[in-house]
Amino acid sequence: LGVALLAGVGTGVWPAVEAACDAIIKPVEVTEPRAAQAAVYQDIYSELYASLYGNLRAQFARGAAIVARLAP
């Protein structure tokens, strides 16, 4: 959908991306977060995921070095 909107802007169907989005995207319903569940997800992030980057930093660097070998 995004590419179609950009194509429409590029060909003059809409004057800007914002206008294209306003014309096509219509929210059906709004879902509000539940406080209790949001707190659990925050705990999961802070107690688990936040530490992953530091723990995996060396592996990310090794992976980047391997991928760099693919570049022409």
Secondary structure per residue as TSV (DSSP state, phi and psi in degrees):
chain	resnum	aa	ss	phi	psi
A	1	L	-	360.0	-39.8
A	2	G	H	-60.1	-42.0
A	3	V	H	-65.6	-38.8
A	4	A	H	-64.0	-40.6
A	5	L	H	-63.8	-44.4
A	6	L	H	-63.5	-38.4
A	7	A	H	-63.9	-39.9
A	8	G	H	-62.8	-39.7
A	9	V	H	-67.2	-43.5
A	10	G	H	-64.2	-29.7
A	11	T	T	-97.2	3.1
A	12	G	T	89.7	6.9
A	13	V	S	-63.4	-40.9
A	14	W	S	-125.8	149.2
A	15	P	S	-76.3	-20.8
A	16	A	S	-157.7	162.3
A	17	V	H	-59.2	-40.6
A	18	E	H	-59.7	-41.1
A	19	A	H	-66.7	-39.1
A	20	A	H	-63.0	-45.7
A	21	C	H	-62.7	-43.6
A	22	D	H	-61.6	-34.9
A	23	A	H	-75.6	-30.3
A	24	I	H	-106.4	-41.4
A	25	I	-	-89.1	118.4
A	26	K	-	-125.5	108.6
A	27	P	-	-60.2	137.2
A	28	V	-	-93.6	-42.6
A	29	E	-	-152.7	159.0
A	30	V	-	-111.5	130.3
A	31	T	-	-107.1	120.6
A	32	E	-	-92.0	144.5
A	33	P	-	-68.3	149.2
A	34	R	-	-95.0	125.5
A	35	A	H	-55.5	-43.9
A	36	A	H	-64.5	-42.7
A	37	Q	H	-70.1	-37.9
A	38	A	H	-61.0	-38.7
A	39	A	H	-64.6	-39.6
A	40	V	H	-64.9	-44.8
A	41	Y	H	-63.9	-35.2
A	42	Q	H	-64.3	-40.5
A	43	D	H	-63.6	-42.8
A	44	I	H	-59.4	-44.8
A	45	Y	I	-63.2	-52.7
A	46	S	I	-70.5	-32.6
A	47	E	I	-91.2	-17.4
A	48	L	I	-123.6	-65.3
A	49	Y	I	-69.6	-34.5
A	50	A	H	-61.2	-31.2
A	51	S	H	-83.3	-14.8
A	52	L	H	-63.1	-42.0
A	53	Y	H	-59.6	-48.3
A	54	G	H	-60.7	-40.3
A	55	N	H	-70.6	-27.7
A	56	L	H	-104.3	4.0
A	57	R	H	-53.3	-45.6
A	58	A	H	-64.6	-39.8
A	59	Q	H	-66.9	-37.8
A	60	F	H	-61.1	-42.3
A	61	A	H	-64.7	-41.8
A	62	R	H	-63.1	-42.7
A	63	G	H	-62.7	-41.6
A	64	A	H	-63.3	-38.2
A	65	A	H	-65.7	-38.9
A	66	I	H	-66.0	-46.2
A	67	V	H	-63.7	-35.7
A	68	A	H	-61.1	-27.3
A	69	R	T	-68.1	-18.3
A	70	L	T	-79.3	-22.6
A	71	A	-	-64.8	140.7
A	72	P	-	-68.5	360.0
